[in-house]
Amino acid sequence: MKNSRWMLLATVGAAANATAVSRAQQYTFVGSGSPANWCNSNNWNPTVEPPDGAEIIVPSGKHADMSQCSNQMRVLGPITAGGTIRFYTPVRFAADANLSNPVFEFSSEPVQNAGTITVSGDTSVWQGGILPAALSETKERC
């Protein structure tokens, strides 16, 4: 009986450690067209719209468009985008994002940001909406 108790505690501890070090699953945008709908599961590998917090990759030459999605909050994990993403609020960056030539098209809700957003390229677009102060300041210094 005593050994069973210790085994259970060790198992619970191992499960907690495994959870703490696991990474978000990676989703790569493979959609064709310019732009292609972010919310169409066929535009992703694996073939499902990324869940909240997933690691996102948009390769160079791809154009992912969120404006055709429902108006639900999207929580974005780490993003690496060589291609273009058309963001549409409500959106929350829960991790760092490296974006090339993004298009930010905001509704009346501000973008929420918990990470560092790095924007590169000379064709980035900022359309309306409300930008967080830190993001606005960064944009003005560029």
Sequence and secondary structure as in RCSB ss.txt:
>XXXX:A:sequence
MKNSRWMLLATVGAAANATAVSRAQQYTFVGSGSPANWCNSNNWNPTVEPPDGAEIIVPSGKHADMSQCSNQMRV
LGPITAGGTIRFYTPVRFAADANLSNPVFEFSSEPVQNAGTITVSGDTSVWQGGILPAALSETKERC
>XXXX:A:secstr
 HHHHHHHHHHHHHHHHHHHH    EEEE   SSSEETT GGGEESSS   TT EEEE TT EEE TTS SS EE
E  EEESSEEEEESSEEE S EEEES EEE  SS  EESS EEEESS  EEESS   HHHHHHHHH 
